[in-house]
Amino acid sequence: MHSAVAKTPDKVLMWTLRVLAVLLMTAIVPAVMPSAWMEEIPIRLGMGELPRGPMIGYLTHSLSAMYAMHGAIVFFVSLDVRRYLPIVKCLGVLAAIFGIGMIVLDVVVGMPMFWMLCEGPFIIVVGGVMFWLAGRVSVLASVVGVMNNPG
């Protein structure tokens, strides 16, 4: 019974990480899409034209690739959440800090309100959930360990 209870946070954390990983890995699409398509996206979102030039092309495509790579790492970590708990906790804290930074950046650069309300707060919540679930896994692993090895 105790092992079934202990596995629940493990599974929730695993699936949380996997859903996040898949979401992040979808960034591979813009990483490889033609620049003309990339330039069309902000226009369709009502955010104006994307400047042209090699630096903008480099930044938009490489940032997308970086998000996809981050997703692959998150997926890898989800394969053994207990083993990688310190990394999950670190990723949770970093995500929350990154989310705060994205809110500040969104305000400074004048992103639309819908963007500001979705991006940073979502990242903060995901980071907090990751950190909290990792803590639950740690606590339950300790309790189960003590119950399995009394004395």
Rosetta constraint file for C-alpha pairs under 8 A:
AtomPair CA 1 CA 5 HARMONIC 6.49 0.50
AtomPair CA 2 CA 6 HARMONIC 6.19 0.50
AtomPair CA 2 CA 144 HARMONIC 6.53 0.50
AtomPair CA 3 CA 7 HARMONIC 6.16 0.50
AtomPair CA 3 CA 144 HARMONIC 6.92 0.50
AtomPair CA 4 CA 8 HARMONIC 6.71 0.50
AtomPair CA 5 CA 9 HARMONIC 7.98 0.50
AtomPair CA 6 CA 10 HARMONIC 7.15 0.50
AtomPair CA 6 CA 137 HARMONIC 7.16 0.50
AtomPair CA 6 CA 140 HARMONIC 5.47 0.50
AtomPair CA 6 CA 141 HARMONIC 6.54 0.50
AtomPair CA 6 CA 144 HARMONIC 7.08 0.50
AtomPair CA 7 CA 11 HARMONIC 6.10 0.50
AtomPair CA 8 CA 12 HARMONIC 6.22 0.50
AtomPair CA 9 CA 13 HARMONIC 5.90 0.50
AtomPair CA 9 CA 133 HARMONIC 6.33 0.50
AtomPair CA 9 CA 136 HARMONIC 6.46 0.50
AtomPair CA 9 CA 137 HARMONIC 5.67 0.50
AtomPair CA 10 CA 14 HARMONIC 5.98 0.50
AtomPair CA 10 CA 81 HARMONIC 6.68 0.50
AtomPair CA 10 CA 82 HARMONIC 7.41 0.50
AtomPair CA 10 CA 133 HARMONIC 7.88 0.50
AtomPair CA 10 CA 137 HARMONIC 5.91 0.50
AtomPair CA 11 CA 15 HARMONIC 6.08 0.50
AtomPair CA 12 CA 16 HARMONIC 5.98 0.50
AtomPair CA 12 CA 133 HARMONIC 7.68 0.50
AtomPair CA 13 CA 17 HARMONIC 6.08 0.50
AtomPair CA 13 CA 78 HARMONIC 7.69 0.50
AtomPair CA 13 CA 81 HARMONIC 7.32 0.50
AtomPair CA 13 CA 130 HARMONIC 6.81 0.50
AtomPair CA 13 CA 133 HARMONIC 5.86 0.50
AtomPair CA 13 CA 134 HARMONIC 7.02 0.50
AtomPair CA 14 CA 18 HARMONIC 6.17 0.50
AtomPair CA 14 CA 78 HARMONIC 4.95 0.50
AtomPair CA 14 CA 79 HARMONIC 7.21 0.50
AtomPair CA 14 CA 80 HARMONIC 7.94 0.50
AtomPair CA 14 CA 81 HARMONIC 6.37 0.50
AtomPair CA 15 CA 19 HARMONIC 6.01 0.50
AtomPair CA 15 CA 78 HARMONIC 7.59 0.50
AtomPair CA 16 CA 20 HARMONIC 6.19 0.50
AtomPair CA 16 CA 130 HARMONIC 7.55 0.50
AtomPair CA 17 CA 21 HARMONIC 5.91 0.50
AtomPair CA 17 CA 74 HARMONIC 6.20 0.50
AtomPair CA 17 CA 75 HARMONIC 6.44 0.50
AtomPair CA 17 CA 77 HARMONIC 7.88 0.50
AtomPair CA 17 CA 78 HARMONIC 5.70 0.50
AtomPair CA 17 CA 130 HARMONIC 7.67 0.50
AtomPair CA 18 CA 22 HARMONIC 6.12 0.50
AtomPair CA 18 CA 74 HARMONIC 7.19 0.50
AtomPair CA 18 CA 75 HARMONIC 5.42 0.50
AtomPair CA 18 CA 78 HARMONIC 6.25 0.50
AtomPair CA 19 CA 23 HARMONIC 6.20 0.50
AtomPair CA 20 CA 24 HARMONIC 6.12 0.50
AtomPair CA 20 CA 71 HARMONIC 7.10 0.50
AtomPair CA 20 CA 74 HARMONIC 7.59 0.50
AtomPair CA 21 CA 25 HARMONIC 5.97 0.50
AtomPair CA 21 CA 70 HARMONIC 7.65 0.50
AtomPair CA 21 CA 71 HARMONIC 4.11 0.50
AtomPair CA 21 CA 72 HARMONIC 6.28 0.50
AtomPair CA 21 CA 73 HARMONIC 7.78 0.50
AtomPair CA 21 CA 74 HARMONIC 5.42 0.50
AtomPair CA 21 CA 75 HARMONIC 5.19 0.50
AtomPair CA 22 CA 26 HARMONIC 6.35 0.50
AtomPair CA 22 CA 71 HARMONIC 6.51 0.50
AtomPair CA 22 CA 75 HARMONIC 7.68 0.50
AtomPair CA 23 CA 27 HARMONIC 7.70 0.50
AtomPair CA 23 CA 71 HARMONIC 7.40 0.50
AtomPair CA 24 CA 67 HARMONIC 5.66 0.50
AtomPair CA 24 CA 68 HARMONIC 5.32 0.50
AtomPair CA 24 CA 70 HARMONIC 6.99 0.50
AtomPair CA 24 CA 71 HARMONIC 4.66 0.50
AtomPair CA 25 CA 67 HARMONIC 6.73 0.50
AtomPair CA 25 CA 68 HARMONIC 3.99 0.50
AtomPair CA 25 CA 69 HARMONIC 6.96 0.50
AtomPair CA 25 CA 70 HARMONIC 7.64 0.50
AtomPair CA 25 CA 71 HARMONIC 4.94 0.50
AtomPair CA 25 CA 72 HARMONIC 6.55 0.50
AtomPair CA 26 CA 68 HARMONIC 6.54 0.50
AtomPair CA 27 CA 31 HARMONIC 6.32 0.50
AtomPair CA 27 CA 64 HARMONIC 5.07 0.50
AtomPair CA 27 CA 65 HARMONIC 6.47 0.50
AtomPair CA 27 CA 67 HARMONIC 6.04 0.50
AtomPair CA 27 CA 68 HARMONIC 5.10 0.50
AtomPair CA 28 CA 32 HARMONIC 6.45 0.50
AtomPair CA 28 CA 64 HARMONIC 6.27 0.50
AtomPair CA 28 CA 65 HARMONIC 5.68 0.50
AtomPair CA 28 CA 67 HARMONIC 7.86 0.50
AtomPair CA 28 CA 68 HARMONIC 5.38 0.50
AtomPair CA 29 CA 33 HARMONIC 6.05 0.50
AtomPair CA 30 CA 34 HARMONIC 8.00 0.50
AtomPair CA 30 CA 38 HARMONIC 6.87 0.50
AtomPair CA 30 CA 61 HARMONIC 6.56 0.50
AtomPair CA 30 CA 64 HARMONIC 6.14 0.50
AtomPair CA 31 CA 60 HARMONIC 7.45 0.50
AtomPair CA 31 CA 61 HARMONIC 4.40 0.50
AtomPair CA 31 CA 62 HARMONIC 6.48 0.50
AtomPair CA 31 CA 63 HARMONIC 7.58 0.50
AtomPair CA 31 CA 64 HARMONIC 4.87 0.50
AtomPair CA 31 CA 65 HARMONIC 5.10 0.50
AtomPair CA 32 CA 61 HARMONIC 6.94 0.50
AtomPair CA 33 CA 37 HARMONIC 6.62 0.50
AtomPair CA 33 CA 38 HARMONIC 6.93 0.50
AtomPair CA 34 CA 38 HARMONIC 6.59 0.50
AtomPair CA 35 CA 39 HARMONIC 6.10 0.50
AtomPair CA 35 CA 57 HARMONIC 6.59 0.50
AtomPair CA 36 CA 40 HARMONIC 6.42 0.50
AtomPair CA 37 CA 41 HARMONIC 6.71 0.50
AtomPair CA 38 CA 42 HARMONIC 7.91 0.50
AtomPair CA 38 CA 60 HARMONIC 7.88 0.50
AtomPair CA 39 CA 43 HARMONIC 7.33 0.50
AtomPair CA 39 CA 49 HARMONIC 6.85 0.50
AtomPair CA 39 CA 50 HARMONIC 5.42 0.50
AtomPair CA 39 CA 51 HARMONIC 7.98 0.50
AtomPair CA 40 CA 44 HARMONIC 6.30 0.50
AtomPair CA 40 CA 49 HARMONIC 7.68 0.50
AtomPair CA 40 CA 50 HARMONIC 7.94 0.50
AtomPair CA 41 CA 45 HARMONIC 6.29 0.50
AtomPair CA 42 CA 46 HARMONIC 6.19 0.50
AtomPair CA 42 CA 47 HARMONIC 4.97 0.50
AtomPair CA 42 CA 48 HARMONIC 5.87 0.50
AtomPair CA 42 CA 49 HARMONIC 6.30 0.50
AtomPair CA 42 CA 50 HARMONIC 6.69 0.50
AtomPair CA 43 CA 47 HARMONIC 5.66 0.50
AtomPair CA 43 CA 48 HARMONIC 5.01 0.50
AtomPair CA 43 CA 49 HARMONIC 5.60 0.50
AtomPair CA 43 CA 50 HARMONIC 7.80 0.50
AtomPair CA 47 CA 111 HARMONIC 7.80 0.50
AtomPair CA 47 CA 112 HARMONIC 7.45 0.50
AtomPair CA 51 CA 56 HARMONIC 6.80 0.50
AtomPair CA 52 CA 56 HARMONIC 6.31 0.50
AtomPair CA 52 CA 57 HARMONIC 7.32 0.50
AtomPair CA 53 CA 57 HARMONIC 6.32 0.50
AtomPair CA 54 CA 58 HARMONIC 5.95 0.50
AtomPair CA 55 CA 59 HARMONIC 6.05 0.50
AtomPair CA 56 CA 60 HARMONIC 6.02 0.50
AtomPair CA 57 CA 61 HARMONIC 6.07 0.50
AtomPair CA 58 CA 62 HARMONIC 5.80 0.50
AtomPair CA 59 CA 63 HARMONIC 5.76 0.50
AtomPair CA 60 CA 64 HARMONIC 6.30 0.50
AtomPair CA 61 CA 65 HARMONIC 6.25 0.50
AtomPair CA 62 CA 66 HARMONIC 6.07 0.50
AtomPair CA 63 CA 67 HARMONIC 6.30 0.50
AtomPair CA 64 CA 68 HARMONIC 6.33 0.50
AtomPair CA 65 CA 69 HARMONIC 6.12 0.50
AtomPair CA 66 CA 70 HARMONIC 6.10 0.50
AtomPair CA 67 CA 71 HARMONIC 6.22 0.50
AtomPair CA 68 CA 72 HARMONIC 6.37 0.50
AtomPair CA 69 CA 73 HARMONIC 6.39 0.50
AtomPair CA 70 CA 74 HARMONIC 6.22 0.50
AtomPair CA 71 CA 75 HARMONIC 6.12 0.50
AtomPair CA 72 CA 76 HARMONIC 6.20 0.50
AtomPair CA 73 CA 77 HARMONIC 6.24 0.50
AtomPair CA 74 CA 78 HARMONIC 6.26 0.50
AtomPair CA 75 CA 79 HARMONIC 6.75 0.50
AtomPair CA 76 CA 80 HARMONIC 7.83 0.50
AtomPair CA 77 CA 81 HARMONIC 6.13 0.50
AtomPair CA 77 CA 84 HARMONIC 6.06 0.50
AtomPair CA 77 CA 87 HARMONIC 7.81 0.50
AtomPair CA 77 CA 88 HARMONIC 7.42 0.50
AtomPair CA 80 CA 84 HARMONIC 6.37 0.50
AtomPair CA 81 CA 85 HARMONIC 5.68 0.50
AtomPair CA 81 CA 88 HARMONIC 7.52 0.50
AtomPair CA 82 CA 137 HARMONIC 7.30 0.50
AtomPair CA 82 CA 138 HARMONIC 7.78 0.50
AtomPair CA 84 CA 88 HARMONIC 6.21 0.50
AtomPair CA 85 CA 89 HARMONIC 6.10 0.50
AtomPair CA 85 CA 134 HARMONIC 6.02 0.50
AtomPair CA 85 CA 138 HARMONIC 7.64 0.50
AtomPair CA 86 CA 90 HARMONIC 6.15 0.50
AtomPair CA 87 CA 91 HARMONIC 6.01 0.50
AtomPair CA 88 CA 92 HARMONIC 6.08 0.50
AtomPair CA 88 CA 130 HARMONIC 6.69 0.50
AtomPair CA 88 CA 131 HARMONIC 6.82 0.50
AtomPair CA 88 CA 134 HARMONIC 6.57 0.50
AtomPair CA 89 CA 93 HARMONIC 6.31 0.50
AtomPair CA 89 CA 130 HARMONIC 6.82 0.50
AtomPair CA 89 CA 131 HARMONIC 4.83 0.50
AtomPair CA 89 CA 134 HARMONIC 6.13 0.50
AtomPair CA 89 CA 135 HARMONIC 7.77 0.50
AtomPair CA 90 CA 94 HARMONIC 6.05 0.50
AtomPair CA 90 CA 131 HARMONIC 7.76 0.50
AtomPair CA 91 CA 95 HARMONIC 5.88 0.50
AtomPair CA 91 CA 127 HARMONIC 6.99 0.50
AtomPair CA 91 CA 130 HARMONIC 7.75 0.50
AtomPair CA 91 CA 131 HARMONIC 7.83 0.50
AtomPair CA 92 CA 96 HARMONIC 6.33 0.50
AtomPair CA 92 CA 126 HARMONIC 7.35 0.50
AtomPair CA 92 CA 127 HARMONIC 3.88 0.50
AtomPair CA 92 CA 128 HARMONIC 5.92 0.50
AtomPair CA 92 CA 129 HARMONIC 7.44 0.50
AtomPair CA 92 CA 130 HARMONIC 5.14 0.50
AtomPair CA 92 CA 131 HARMONIC 4.79 0.50
AtomPair CA 93 CA 97 HARMONIC 6.28 0.50
AtomPair CA 93 CA 127 HARMONIC 6.06 0.50
AtomPair CA 93 CA 128 HARMONIC 7.17 0.50
AtomPair CA 93 CA 131 HARMONIC 6.74 0.50
AtomPair CA 94 CA 98 HARMONIC 5.89 0.50
AtomPair CA 94 CA 127 HARMONIC 7.25 0.50
AtomPair CA 95 CA 99 HARMONIC 5.94 0.50
AtomPair CA 95 CA 123 HARMONIC 5.98 0.50
AtomPair CA 95 CA 124 HARMONIC 6.12 0.50
AtomPair CA 95 CA 126 HARMONIC 7.34 0.50
AtomPair CA 95 CA 127 HARMONIC 4.72 0.50
AtomPair CA 95 CA 128 HARMONIC 7.97 0.50
AtomPair CA 96 CA 100 HARMONIC 6.37 0.50
AtomPair CA 96 CA 123 HARMONIC 6.26 0.50
AtomPair CA 96 CA 124 HARMONIC 4.07 0.50
AtomPair CA 96 CA 125 HARMONIC 7.17 0.50
AtomPair CA 96 CA 126 HARMONIC 7.64 0.50
AtomPair CA 96 CA 127 HARMONIC 4.95 0.50
AtomPair CA 96 CA 128 HARMONIC 6.45 0.50
AtomPair CA 97 CA 101 HARMONIC 6.27 0.50
AtomPair CA 97 CA 124 HARMONIC 7.25 0.50
AtomPair CA 98 CA 102 HARMONIC 6.08 0.50
AtomPair CA 98 CA 120 HARMONIC 7.73 0.50
AtomPair CA 98 CA 123 HARMONIC 7.39 0.50
AtomPair CA 98 CA 124 HARMONIC 7.57 0.50
AtomPair CA 99 CA 103 HARMONIC 6.31 0.50
AtomPair CA 99 CA 119 HARMONIC 7.36 0.50
AtomPair CA 99 CA 120 HARMONIC 4.19 0.50
AtomPair CA 99 CA 121 HARMONIC 6.32 0.50
AtomPair CA 99 CA 122 HARMONIC 7.47 0.50
AtomPair CA 99 CA 123 HARMONIC 4.89 0.50
AtomPair CA 99 CA 124 HARMONIC 4.91 0.50
AtomPair CA 100 CA 104 HARMONIC 6.44 0.50
AtomPair CA 100 CA 120 HARMONIC 6.05 0.50
AtomPair CA 100 CA 121 HARMONIC 7.65 0.50
AtomPair CA 100 CA 124 HARMONIC 6.91 0.50
AtomPair CA 101 CA 105 HARMONIC 6.07 0.50
AtomPair CA 101 CA 120 HARMONIC 7.59 0.50
AtomPair CA 102 CA 106 HARMONIC 5.83 0.50
AtomPair CA 102 CA 119 HARMONIC 7.28 0.50
AtomPair CA 102 CA 120 HARMONIC 5.22 0.50
AtomPair CA 103 CA 107 HARMONIC 6.26 0.50
AtomPair CA 103 CA 116 HARMONIC 6.15 0.50
AtomPair CA 103 CA 119 HARMONIC 7.49 0.50
AtomPair CA 103 CA 120 HARMONIC 4.96 0.50
AtomPair CA 103 CA 121 HARMONIC 7.55 0.50
AtomPair CA 104 CA 108 HARMONIC 6.15 0.50
AtomPair CA 105 CA 109 HARMONIC 6.04 0.50
AtomPair CA 106 CA 110 HARMONIC 5.89 0.50
AtomPair CA 106 CA 111 HARMONIC 5.03 0.50
AtomPair CA 106 CA 115 HARMONIC 7.74 0.50
AtomPair CA 106 CA 116 HARMONIC 5.90 0.50
AtomPair CA 107 CA 111 HARMONIC 6.30 0.50
AtomPair CA 107 CA 116 HARMONIC 7.25 0.50
AtomPair CA 111 CA 115 HARMONIC 6.31 0.50
AtomPair CA 111 CA 116 HARMONIC 6.52 0.50
AtomPair CA 112 CA 116 HARMONIC 6.45 0.50
AtomPair CA 113 CA 117 HARMONIC 6.07 0.50
AtomPair CA 114 CA 118 HARMONIC 6.25 0.50
AtomPair CA 115 CA 119 HARMONIC 5.85 0.50
AtomPair CA 116 CA 120 HARMONIC 6.50 0.50
AtomPair CA 116 CA 121 HARMONIC 7.95 0.50
AtomPair CA 117 CA 121 HARMONIC 6.47 0.50
AtomPair CA 118 CA 122 HARMONIC 5.79 0.50
AtomPair CA 119 CA 123 HARMONIC 6.34 0.50
AtomPair CA 120 CA 124 HARMONIC 6.19 0.50
AtomPair CA 121 CA 125 HARMONIC 6.15 0.50
AtomPair CA 122 CA 126 HARMONIC 6.13 0.50
AtomPair CA 123 CA 127 HARMONIC 6.08 0.50
AtomPair CA 124 CA 128 HARMONIC 6.09 0.50
AtomPair CA 125 CA 129 HARMONIC 6.06 0.50
AtomPair CA 126 CA 130 HARMONIC 6.12 0.50
AtomPair CA 127 CA 131 HARMONIC 6.18 0.50
AtomPair CA 128 CA 132 HARMONIC 6.01 0.50
AtomPair CA 129 CA 133 HARMONIC 5.94 0.50
AtomPair CA 130 CA 134 HARMONIC 6.05 0.50
AtomPair CA 131 CA 135 HARMONIC 6.23 0.50
AtomPair CA 132 CA 136 HARMONIC 6.32 0.50
AtomPair CA 133 CA 137 HARMONIC 6.20 0.50
AtomPair CA 134 CA 138 HARMONIC 6.22 0.50
AtomPair CA 135 CA 139 HARMONIC 6.17 0.50
AtomPair CA 136 CA 140 HARMONIC 6.04 0.50
AtomPair CA 137 CA 141 HARMONIC 5.89 0.50
AtomPair CA 138 CA 142 HARMONIC 6.24 0.50
AtomPair CA 139 CA 143 HARMONIC 6.28 0.50
AtomPair CA 140 CA 144 HARMONIC 6.00 0.50
AtomPair CA 141 CA 145 HARMONIC 5.95 0.50
AtomPair CA 142 CA 146 HARMONIC 6.23 0.50
AtomPair CA 143 CA 147 HARMONIC 6.22 0.50
AtomPair CA 144 CA 148 HARMONIC 6.00 0.50
AtomPair CA 145 CA 149 HARMONIC 6.05 0.50
AtomPair CA 146 CA 150 HARMONIC 5.54 0.50
